[in-house]
Structure formats: C-alpha cells, structure tokens
Amino acid sequence: MGYTHTATSYSSSSTPSSGSVGLRSIEGSIQHVDLNLLRNHSDLFDTMFTLPSPGDHRQVNSNHRTTVIDVFEKDKTLKSTLGLLTGASIHWSSIEEVYPILELVDKWDCHHLMRRIRDHLSTSRIPREQSLRFFALAKYLGWTEEARTTSKYTLSVDFQAPEHAAILAQIPTKDAQALIDLRRRRSSAFRKLLDSPTRFTGGNSSLYFCDTCCVAHPQDNLWLNFKKALSAELARMPCGAKIVALTEGAGSWRESDACWAARCPTLGCEAMRFDRRATLLQIRHCVEQLPCFIE
Ligand SMILES: [Zn+2]
C-alpha cells in the first residue's frame, strides 16, 4: 500500500519518549506522534495501547518498524488537532473551521483539549457572530451554560431567512423550540409592560387627563397604534435594536411621530399630548426588562 511520509512529528516535551506511532490520514500521509503524547491526551489511544489486542486499524509498516494507524481524517484536520495537542495556539475565525477538529477531539476523548477549545470558543467572537450555529454546537456537546448565554445573541437572527431557517431545522426540536419560546416570552412580556396603566398613564388610562388645563378627554388611538408598532417591531427583530435606537433618538416612526405631534384638544390649551422624553425612557426600560435567555 502506498503512502507518503511527512517531515512533521509531534512529541511531548515534558515526558520521556516511549516511541512513536504513525497516524495515516485519508489522503495517505502519515503524521508521526509521540506515543506518550497521544496516551496522555487521548483516552481512546490510552485504552488502545493498554489493551493486549491492538485495534483493527493498527498495522506495522515493515519499512520503518512503526505502528501505523488509519484515522480516516483529512490531513488538515489531523495536523491541526495534533498541533493543538502539542500546545499550539488556537486561531479560528469561523465555526466551520472548528467542526472537524471538535469531532476528532470528541472521537479521541481528548478531555483536556476539549476543555481548552470550549474555553476559547466561549470567549471568542464566534458565539456573537454565528450565534445560531454556536448554539446548535453547544447543545450538541452538552455545553449548557454556553448554549444559554448564546441564546441571547440569537435574538438578532432572522429565523425566516433561508440560511438561518436551514440551521434551525437541523437543531433538535426541543432546543429550537427553546429559542422560539424565548422570543414569545419577550413579546408577551413587552405587550404587558406597554399595557401598564402606571407606566404609560397618558395612553393606557380610560381617559386622557391634561395636567395643564385639568380637563379629561376621551382616549384616542395614538398610543394604541404606537404600541402595536412597537410590538410588531419586537416580533420582527426580537433583540429590539430598532426600538432601542428609537429611544435614543435614531430613526422616525409614523406612529411615534403622531404621538409627539399631538396636542391637548381643549381650546386654547394645546399642551403636548405626550411627554416624549419620559415615554421613550419608559419604553427603553421595558425593553431592558425582557427575558434574554432560554429557560
Ligand atoms: Zn389641556
């Protein structure tokens, strides 16, 4: 059987060498690895070399007297993983780079490396930038806290977009439902807060009472329409970024502009119907109170 040797070898600097083993990729190249390194980091290899019977894929390369094991991995994945085992630093910019290495680390039972990768990923930008994919990965690997933390970042993901809907469809129903439930909980809580007669007295009370002329007027639909627009926007984008931007003075909504332009109908009064600053501040407080994480 033909295969090529590479010049790369992987060894543990802290442990005396006990020989090496060749790991052959599906491309046929062989990576020579210190046996101690493999056994110390991989439960799979430790078990394999502890058992009296060798594994199915072990064979002796007669030319080099080296045990060669077919690992059925691509060169790139094998080299990257072995590099990490010898302490190479982690540089990943997307989760797609991580998948094959994680699969191999999981297959080889490399607990220490798995912990290192987990810590690295959790503090990287990947959970924010690829939240749905990272959430799926965290759930798959049983990283409960990471999945919970990342659920917040999924709130800015459009689940209706084809590329995201496809990922969501691959997540187990229970986990995908948790993300959808989080959105529903936010929408429900937001509506309740917006309906509060103590938070938004001018809009939610049965009558509108003008503090300037001390006259009560029948309630109009201005606040009701604004509330509908706010609720619709949170349903469209559950993170509420556009609502927060509005409370910070960015953007213009027809429904909010109608509120700010309204005046008291009492002849000669014409006081402002709504306190714009106080109303926006209350709306901002409502958004900040919404649940951010899956249960
Ligand atoms: Zn008035």
Boltz pocket constraint, residues with backbone or C-beta under 6 A from the ligand:
constraints:
  - pocket:
      binder: B
      contacts: [[A, 210], [A, 211], [A, 212], [A, 213], [A, 214], [A, 215], [A, 264], [A, 265], [A, 266], [A, 269], [A, 270], [A, 271]]
      max_distance: 6.0
